[in-house]
Amino acid sequence: MAGGHGVDEYLETIYFLAFPIGEYRPAAPGTTQTIASRVAEMLGVSRASAGEMLKRLEADGLVERGEHKEAILTDAGAERARRVVRKHRIIERLLTDFMGYTAGEAHVHADELGGTFSDDMVERIEEKLGFPDRCPHGWPIDTDFEQEENRELEPLSALEPGARATIVRLAEHDGDLLHWYYDEGLTPGTALELRAAEPAAGQFRVTVNDDEKAIGEKAADGLYVRRG
């Protein structure tokens, strides 16, 4: 394992970067972040660890390098990544629906438990849960539907002041941030209005249930909303 993260967690992270939410905007010239540094940032590992694991994924035929050296999931890699993502979301629902964990706790434990359940067990869990549509943080269990829905969503940070929206999904890759969303009542299904945006200061102000909150840029980037 590189940096304490296994193949599946790397595939999950590359999957997330491969299917962006909202309109895909490539990085501006001169700010191009390599895939290794983006993966490293999301997993909280060194760039060297991420680079090493990407080489391993390439050798295993799960990832190939594009013309700009970016990592692209092969068909086999995309198939495995989708299974990993789906399994993670179903296990989160098992933890919240049956075991009484909070949504924030479920994310952490689902990462730890991922490898312990076989595909057959996951199918049975999904059936026992009554085939839920989404994980506790709003991400669809069906990855095809997730990718279709991506086009209808955008990060809160992309809205203009005065815009109203409903939170659909919460970014999951940063556990501390995920807990913060729940502490602040910023959960899927919550309606809000963006009152002011000061991206230069990394500050956004929103109203939720007549309550005004200040949100940092990182948090605003990870709240995926639907306008209106």
C-alpha positions in Angstrom: 0.0 0.0 0.0 1.3 3.5 -0.8 0.9 5.9 2.0 -1.6 3.6 3.8 -4.1 3.8 1.0 -4.9 0.7 -1.2 -5.5 0.3 -4.9 -9.3 0.7 -4.4 -9.0 4.1 -2.7 -6.8 5.4 -5.4 -9.2 4.2 -8.1 -12.1 5.9 -6.2 -10.1 9.2 -6.1 -9.2 9.0 -9.8 -12.9 8.1 -10.6 -14.0 11.3 -8.8 -11.5 13.4 -10.8 -12.5 11.7 -14.1 -16.2 12.5 -13.7 -16.3 16.1 -12.6 -19.5 17.7 -11.3 -21.0 20.5 -13.3 -19.3 21.9 -16.4 -15.8 20.6 -16.7 -13.3 23.5 -16.7 -9.7 22.5 -17.4 -7.1 24.2 -15.2 -6.0 27.6 -16.5 -2.6 27.6 -18.4 0.3 27.7 -16.0 -1.7 26.2 -13.1 -2.0 22.7 -14.4 -1.8 20.3 -11.5 -0.6 16.9 -12.4 -2.9 14.0 -11.6 -0.4 12.7 -9.1 -0.5 16.0 -7.1 -4.4 16.2 -7.3 -4.7 12.6 -6.1 -2.1 13.2 -3.4 -4.0 16.3 -2.2 -7.3 14.4 -2.0 -5.8 11.4 -0.2 -3.5 13.4 2.0 -0.4 11.5 0.9 2.9 12.7 -0.6 3.2 13.3 -4.3 5.9 10.6 -4.4 3.5 8.0 -2.8 0.8 8.9 -5.3 3.2 8.7 -8.3 4.4 5.3 -7.1 0.8 4.0 -6.8 -0.1 5.4 -10.2 2.8 3.5 -11.8 1.5 0.3 -10.1 -2.0 0.9 -11.4 -0.6 1.5 -14.9 1.4 -1.8 -14.7 -1.8 -3.6 -13.6 -3.7 -2.2 -16.6 -6.1 -0.2 -14.5 -4.8 3.2 -15.6 -3.2 4.5 -18.8 -1.4 7.8 -19.5 -3.1 10.3 -21.8 -1.2 12.7 -24.2 -0.7 15.2 -21.4 0.5 12.5 -19.0 -2.8 12.5 -17.1 -4.0 9.2 -15.7 -7.1 7.9 -17.5 -9.0 4.9 -16.2 -8.9 1.9 -18.6 -12.2 0.0 -19.1 -11.0 -2.5 -16.5 -10.0 0.4 -14.1 -13.3 2.2 -14.6 -15.3 -1.0 -14.0 -13.4 -1.7 -10.8 -13.7 2.0 -9.7 -17.4 1.9 -10.1 -17.7 -1.3 -8.1 -15.6 0.3 -5.3 -17.7 3.5 -5.3 -21.0 1.6 -5.2 -19.8 -0.7 -2.4 -18.6 2.2 -0.3 -22.0 4.0 -0.6 -24.0 0.8 0.2 -21.8 0.1 3.3 -22.4 3.7 4.5 -26.1 3.1 4.3 -25.7 -0.1 6.3 -23.8 1.8 9.0 -26.4 4.7 9.2 -29.6 2.8 8.6 -28.9 -0.4 10.6 -26.1 0.4 13.0 -27.0 3.9 14.1 -23.7 5.6 13.1 -23.9 9.3 12.1 -23.4 10.1 8.4 -20.0 11.5 9.2 -18.9 8.4 11.1 -20.2 6.1 8.4 -17.8 7.6 5.8 -14.8 6.9 7.9 -15.8 3.3 8.9 -16.9 2.5 5.3 -13.4 3.2 4.1 -12.0 0.8 6.8 -14.6 -1.9 6.0 -14.5 -1.8 2.2 -12.2 -4.8 1.7 -14.1 -7.0 4.2 -17.3 -7.4 2.2 -17.4 -9.5 -0.9 -19.4 -8.4 -4.0 -22.1 -11.0 -3.1 -22.4 -9.6 0.5 -22.8 -6.1 -0.9 -25.6 -7.3 -3.2 -27.3 -8.8 -0.2 -26.9 -5.8 2.0 -28.3 -3.6 -0.8 -31.4 -5.8 -1.0 -31.9 -5.8 2.8 -31.7 -2.0 2.7 -34.5 -1.9 0.2 -32.2 -0.7 -2.7 -31.5 2.8 -1.5 -31.0 5.5 -4.1 -28.2 7.4 -2.4 -25.5 7.3 0.2 -26.0 9.4 3.4 -24.1 12.3 1.8 -26.4 12.4 -1.3 -24.2 10.5 -3.8 -26.3 8.1 -6.1 -25.6 4.4 -5.6 -26.1 4.0 -9.4 -22.9 5.4 -11.0 -24.6 5.9 -14.4 -27.2 8.0 -12.8 -24.5 9.9 -10.8 -22.7 10.9 -14.0 -26.0 12.0 -15.7 -26.9 14.1 -12.6 -23.4 15.6 -12.5 -24.4 17.9 -15.4 -27.3 19.4 -13.3 -25.2 20.2 -10.3 -22.5 22.8 -9.5 -20.5 23.8 -6.5 -21.9 26.5 -4.2 -18.8 28.5 -5.1 -20.0 28.8 -8.7 -23.2 30.6 -7.8 -23.7 34.4 -7.9 -25.0 36.4 -4.9 -28.8 36.2 -4.7 -29.0 32.7 -6.1 -31.0 30.1 -4.3 -30.2 26.5 -4.4 -30.7 23.1 -2.7 -27.8 21.0 -1.4 -27.8 17.6 -3.3 -24.4 16.2 -2.4 -21.5 16.8 0.1 -17.8 16.2 -0.9 -16.6 13.2 1.1 -12.8 13.0 0.6 -12.1 15.3 3.6 -13.5 13.7 6.8 -13.0 16.8 8.9 -14.9 19.0 6.3 -17.7 16.4 6.1 -18.2 16.5 9.9 -18.2 20.3 9.7 -21.1 20.2 7.2 -23.2 18.1 9.5 -22.3 20.3 12.5 -23.4 23.3 10.6 -26.6 21.7 9.3 -25.5 21.8 5.7 -27.0 18.5 4.7 -28.5 17.1 1.5 -32.0 18.5 0.9 -31.2 21.8 2.7 -32.2 25.0 0.8 -30.0 28.0 1.0 -29.4 31.4 -0.6 -26.0 32.8 -1.4 -25.9 36.3 0.1 -22.4 37.4 -0.7 -19.3 35.9 -2.4 -15.8 37.2 -1.7 -13.7 34.6 -3.5 -10.6 36.8 -3.1 -11.0 36.5 0.7 -12.1 32.9 0.4 -15.4 33.7 2.0 -19.0 33.0 1.1 -22.0 34.0 3.1 -25.2 32.0 2.9 -28.6 32.0 4.6 -30.0 28.7 5.8 -33.4 28.8 7.5 -33.1 32.6 8.2 -29.7 31.9 9.8 -26.7 33.5 8.1 -23.5 31.5 8.0 -19.9 32.2 6.7 -18.4 29.4 4.6 -14.8 29.1 3.5 -13.8 28.5 -0.1 -12.9 24.9 0.4 -16.3 24.2 2.0 -18.1 26.1 -0.7 -16.3 24.1 -3.4 -17.5 20.8 -1.8 -21.2 21.6 -1.5 -22.8 20.4 -4.7 -26.1 22.2 -5.3 -29.0 22.4 -7.7 -30.3 25.9 -8.5 -33.8 27.0 -7.6 
